[in-house]
Amino acid sequence: PVSTDAAYPCDINVPGITGPLYILIFILSVIGNSLLLCVLFIYEKLKNITNIFILNLACSDLIFTITLPFWAVDHLHHWVFGDFVCKFMTAAYFVGLYSSVILLTAMTVDRFIAVVLHKLKINHAKRKKYAICACIAAWVISISASLRDAVKVKVENWYGKNYCEPEFEDKLGRYLQVSLLFFLPFVIIIFCYSAILKTVLQGLNRKKFRTVVVLLCIVAAFFICWGPYHIMLLINSFYIPKDCKAQKTFYIAYHICEKLAYSHCCVNPLLCMLSQKLRKHLLNLLRCENLFLFFFSL
């Protein structure tokens, strides 16, 4: 969420499509994740452990999504919201990001236990309890970690324009953040899914195979969207472009990766619809069979 304009003295302009693109992602994410939440609450009743994780992921995406209109205005008119909103939106941004990767890791570990370590015979009630505890831990860790990021940022004035950005450059902190909250979960997830897929290929039943495929797609989408952006952050920790041409090339690459990363919040609802059961529920919901009953019961 931090503007990189102030870091470069060269004349590097953000493409005018950035603001409208953020608004489009915001609209798609709100619609998609809201429909997904309605489907889960109305039809699934959260009895399924996977659905508990998907519910929390949808909430995580929505928290991240609410920051997008603010970054859109920031790109169009620079930061106009003041210091408190700068800190609050930065915190919300990182809560959404951190909670997503922690929840995906917990969901993968749960699937690993269910598929690979099924001989341990951990009953459903105990697994559900562990899943709920993992979700609570994900929110506690992500909120705690985001406070550090929120404290660091403030509204700075550069050349007559306001920017919401860190008060000081913390390259070591950024390196640790990227390593611990992206690449470490990535290694854990790769290990778990390697074992899961090996077990699947040895004759897992079709129903469980479909669940594994849906979850694998959700995890893969996260790393495809956020991976390039975190790599760019890591590169920026060690490499600062010197001349204007190099700055412009790096800046363009950074913003392309940023747009890809931000688009992730509207991807999860689409991937969840790979589930035949959730697709059926969504069609019933759109026919309004239970929508009014749901709202009147609130």
C-alpha positions, 0 to 999 in steps of 0.5 A: 500500500506504500506509494513508491512515487516519493522514493524516485526523483525521476518523472515516473507516472503511475498509469491512469488505469490504476485507480479504476482497476482498484475500484473494479477489483473492489466491486468484484471482491465485495460481490463474490465474497459476500455471495460466498458468505451467504452460501456458507451461512445459509446452506452449509451451516459451517459443519464442514472443517474446510468451510470454516477455513473458506469462511475465514478466507472470505472475511480476510479478503473482504478486510483487504478489499475495504482498503482498495478505494483508499489506495485508488484515491491515493493513486489518483490524487495522492493521500488526502485522508489524514494520518489516522486513516493512513495507519488504519488502512495500512493495518487493515491491508496487512491483516488481510494479507497476513491472515490469508497466508496463515489460514491457507497454511492451516487449511493445508496442514488440516488437509495433510492430517486428514489425507496423509495421517488418516491412520491417526484417526483424529475424530471430526470434533477434535479436528474441528476444534483444532481448525477453530483454534487455528483460525483464532490464532491466525487473526491474533497473529495477523492483527498483532503483526499489522500493528507494527506496520501501522505504527511505522507509517505516517503521512509525509509531504514530498514536493507539495504532495502527501504520501502514506508511507513508512517513516523510516526504511526498515530493510531487515524488517521487510526481509524478515516479513517476506521470509517468515510470512510468505516463503516459510508458509510456501515451503510448508504448503509445498511439503504438505501438498506433495505428500497429499498428492502422493496419497491421492494418486495411490487411490483416494476416493473421488469425493476427497480428490475433488476437495483436494483439487479445490483447495490446491487451486485456492493455494496455488492462486494465492502464490501465483498472485502474491508471489511476484509481488513479494519477490519484488519486495525482496529484490527492493530490499537489496537493490535500488535502481540508480539511473532513471531508465532502471528506476522506470523499469523496476517501477513498472514491474513493481506495479504490474506485480502489485495489481496482480497481487491485489486482484487475488481478493476476488479470485477465491470465490470463483475458485470455491465454485469449482465445488459442485455442491457450492455451485448448486447452492449459489444457483439456489441462492441467486433464485432467491429461494432462501435469501429472504428467509436468511435476512428475515431470520437475522 
